[in-house]
């Protein structure tokens, strides 16, 4: 487990599959993700099996918040496509529990993920992509230490419109200076 002030990150378990499927089938949640079609429990089960075969450092982490004496899953995050020669990777995150949006959990989870990436995995650069129509996520990433480094113009099609994809990253030295 990776612990923060209000949340923790843990490995996903098979019993999370139904919850993940529910989150990813919520159009509000899916709007900020590369997932754009509804998914079945069967496809999420296949994803889970494939995920277990991937390198441990690239397996996602479940975001949980303290709820009384229990821990409540609210989303997940992870590092993907790690390039060990360049010590670089791409981060991904989503808060699936909509009622937990705008409470700083995404920022705190991303800060924990950056700590894991820089201190545990010894990475040099962590990047991400975010859609321009998601200003809350952009602010959250900036609070976590990310800087805008570029833009892919009209690279994402959603709800009948093309949106720019904002490229952001943070270097170990920038993160350590905070």
C-alpha positions in Angstrom: 0.0 0.0 0.0 1.0 3.6 -0.6 -0.5 5.9 2.0 -1.2 9.6 1.8 -3.0 12.0 4.1 -6.5 11.1 3.1 -6.2 8.2 0.8 -4.1 5.1 -0.2 -3.2 3.3 -3.4 -3.4 -0.5 -3.5 -3.2 -3.2 -6.1 -6.5 -4.1 -7.8 -8.3 -7.3 -6.9 -10.8 -9.4 -8.9 -13.6 -8.1 -6.8 -12.9 -4.6 -8.2 -14.0 -5.6 -11.7 -17.7 -4.9 -11.2 -16.9 -1.5 -9.7 -14.5 -0.6 -12.5 -17.1 -1.6 -15.1 -19.8 0.6 -13.4 -17.4 3.6 -13.4 -16.3 3.1 -17.0 -19.9 2.8 -18.2 -20.8 6.2 -16.6 -20.7 8.7 -19.5 -19.6 11.5 -17.1 -16.6 9.5 -16.0 -15.8 8.2 -19.5 -15.8 11.7 -21.0 -12.2 12.4 -19.7 -10.8 9.0 -20.7 -9.7 7.3 -23.9 -12.5 4.7 -23.3 -15.4 5.9 -25.4 -17.6 2.9 -25.7 -19.6 1.0 -23.0 -17.7 -2.1 -21.7 -19.0 -5.4 -20.5 -18.0 -7.2 -17.3 -16.5 -10.0 -19.6 -14.2 -7.5 -21.3 -13.2 -6.0 -18.0 -12.4 -9.5 -16.7 -10.2 -10.1 -19.8 -8.5 -6.7 -19.1 -7.9 -7.8 -15.5 -6.2 -11.1 -16.7 -4.0 -9.2 -19.2 -3.1 -6.6 -16.5 -1.9 -9.4 -14.2 0.5 -10.5 -16.9 2.0 -7.0 -17.3 5.1 -5.8 -15.4 4.3 -5.0 -11.8 5.4 -1.4 -12.1 2.9 -0.9 -14.9 -0.1 -2.4 -13.1 -2.7 0.2 -12.0 -3.4 1.1 -8.4 -6.8 1.5 -6.8 -7.4 4.8 -5.1 -9.2 4.4 -1.8 -10.4 7.0 0.8 -10.9 6.4 4.5 -14.6 6.0 5.3 -14.9 5.5 9.0 -13.0 2.3 9.8 -13.1 1.1 6.2 -11.4 2.0 2.9 -13.7 3.0 0.0 -12.5 2.7 -3.6 -13.1 5.8 -5.6 -10.9 5.4 -8.7 -7.6 4.2 -10.1 -4.3 5.5 -11.4 -1.1 4.1 -12.8 2.1 4.4 -14.9 2.0 3.0 -18.4 4.6 2.2 -21.1 7.6 2.7 -18.9 10.7 3.4 -21.0 13.5 2.2 -18.6 16.4 3.5 -20.8 15.1 7.1 -20.7 13.4 6.6 -17.3 10.2 8.1 -18.7 6.5 7.0 -18.5 3.0 8.2 -19.0 0.5 8.5 -16.1 -3.2 7.9 -16.1 -5.9 8.5 -13.5 -9.6 8.8 -13.0 -11.9 9.2 -10.1 -14.9 7.0 -10.8 -17.0 8.0 -7.9 -18.5 11.3 -9.2 -19.6 12.4 -5.7 -15.9 12.5 -4.8 -15.0 14.9 -7.6 -13.7 18.4 -6.8 -12.5 17.4 -3.3 -8.7 17.2 -4.1 -8.6 13.4 -4.2 -7.3 13.4 -7.8 -4.5 15.8 -6.9 -3.5 13.8 -3.8 -3.6 10.5 -5.7 -1.4 12.0 -8.5 1.1 13.3 -5.9 1.3 9.8 -4.4 1.8 8.4 -7.9 4.5 10.8 -8.6 6.3 10.0 -5.3 6.1 6.3 -6.3 7.4 7.0 -9.8 10.3 9.2 -8.7 11.3 7.7 -5.4 10.5 4.0 -5.9 10.9 3.5 -9.6 13.7 6.1 -10.0 12.0 7.7 -13.1 13.2 11.0 -14.6 10.0 12.2 -16.4 6.3 11.5 -16.0 3.9 12.7 -18.7 0.2 12.7 -19.4 -2.4 13.7 -21.9 -5.6 15.6 -21.0 -8.5 16.9 -23.1 -8.9 20.7 -23.3 -12.5 20.3 -22.2 -11.4 19.0 -18.8 -10.2 22.2 -17.0 -10.6 20.6 -13.5 -8.2 17.8 -14.4 -5.7 20.4 -15.9 -5.8 22.4 -12.7 -5.4 19.2 -10.6 -2.3 18.2 -12.7 -0.8 21.6 -12.3 -1.3 21.5 -8.6 0.5 18.1 -8.6 3.5 19.7 -10.4 2.8 19.1 -14.1 3.6 21.7 -16.7 2.0 22.1 -20.1 4.5 21.2 -22.8 2.4 21.0 -25.9 -0.9 20.6 -27.6 -2.2 18.2 -30.2 -4.8 20.2 -32.1 -8.2 18.7 -32.5 -6.9 15.2 -31.8 -9.8 13.9 -29.8 -13.4 13.5 -31.1 -16.1 13.6 -28.4 -19.8 14.4 -28.6 -19.7 15.6 -32.1 -16.7 17.9 -31.7 -12.9 17.8 -32.0 -10.9 18.8 -28.9 -7.3 19.6 -28.4 -5.2 17.2 -26.3 -2.9 19.0 -23.9 0.5 17.4 -23.2 1.8 17.8 -19.7 4.9 16.5 -17.9 6.9 16.8 -14.7 10.6 16.1 -14.3 12.1 14.6 -11.2 14.1 17.8 -10.5 11.0 19.9 -10.7 9.1 17.6 -8.4 11.9 17.4 -5.9 12.1 21.3 -5.9 8.5 21.4 -4.6 
